[in-house]
């Protein structure tokens, strides 16, 4: 059964201070402790069903057992991301191997789409990497995730520097620790300050609207010939279309999917129409890339904003320091703007959440060793001095303070932005998960926008079709 991750509201006071390839072991871990028996424990059950259940439990415990002291261990690890992420992750893997000479980590890295293509292949063959990276789509892979609770209870995974609130953002409703968050994150609009100034367009404000966004994109395109806004489709549906629904009505009144993740979070499909029309109008005017141009974007580092061909793009803010540095080397200045709102005084629809997390695989022969690496990855100041929050703002208090002291200009902008979003009014609980089948809904939604551009359907029809596709996920 799909479990639901409910993110607790992160208050301003919690946020304000924050902000393919190869080779690894730590000290021998303590064995997980069995549950304490009580006087009310049931009598021993010797039925065939009970014996089978006990055998399965013994197998699970054996699989999670630690490697012997000094025993050679080979772990497999994989992730997706930019070239910067690849480089720094390889560097810290090599650090870990030096500290733990009996551990070798064989690693693979991919772009986003290729990563999940490979993961699905490994799922089918029961060969998922020992340590693997997941985001909000983790419910699709629950059967391949080994919960970290026992490692936290035994101290193998150190959570002493991580607040309960930050642990909960990667827990299910039953308190199972799916993984440890790689960092706090949210969405925003990265923009080229100079391109705005060149076109004589006012810089975005913290309460700008979608009308302001569209007007800026059009004027910048007319004046410079560049795209006013890039498409960067991997973020736009979540940070744009879904957020647009959450911005309507009172805070928490609407969401794209409901909190229980068993139905829609809004009733009127036509609530989508203005947003879809805006997207199509920008594409028709040449102020935003069409489907063919969007196919040229394979990762954030070759987005049209980064190549100097667009003034704005959608961005998960942990990506911002990377593109900030790239553009700074070319003498260009980037900044972060909030996601536009439906109305200036309406809900922001934007929340703080986990960027991604590292998980232990059910298929791993060395689950405890995998968990030890994840603990080191999140808690080591030395490790994170290399990672520098590229995956998101660290959840460990000591690590976060150390990085703040040495932050680059791009990182400071990221910290400040997350602090700002942390002050926005948000629902007490939200659901940041993706139901099974959402990828097809998103693909269809993008196709509908292109059909509107071509004049084959109206924005109203596109809204109805998108809503119907999403609703079918729960039938």
Secondary structure, DSSP 8 states (H G I E B T S, - for coil): -----EEE---HHHHTT---------S-----------TT------SHHHHHHHHHHHHHHHHH----TT--EEEEEEEE--HHHHHHHHHHHHHHHHHSTTEEEEEEEE-HHHHHHHHHHHHHTT---SEEEE-TTGGGGGGGEE--HHHHHHTSS--TTB-HHHHHTTB-TT--B--EES-EE-EEEEEEHHHHHHTT-----TT-BHHHHHHHHHHHHHHHSSBSB---HHHHIIIIIIHHHHTSSSTTT--SB-TTSSSBS-S-GGGGHHHHHHHHHHHHTTSB--HHHHTT--SGGGSTTTTTSBSEEEEEGGGHHHHHHHHHHTT--EEEE---BSSTTS------EE--EEEEETT-S-HHHHHHHHHHHHH-HHHHHHHTTTTSB-SBHHHHHHHHHT--HHHHHHHHHHHHHTTS---SEEE----TTHHHHHHHHHHHHHHHHHTSS-HHHHHHHHHHHHHHTT-
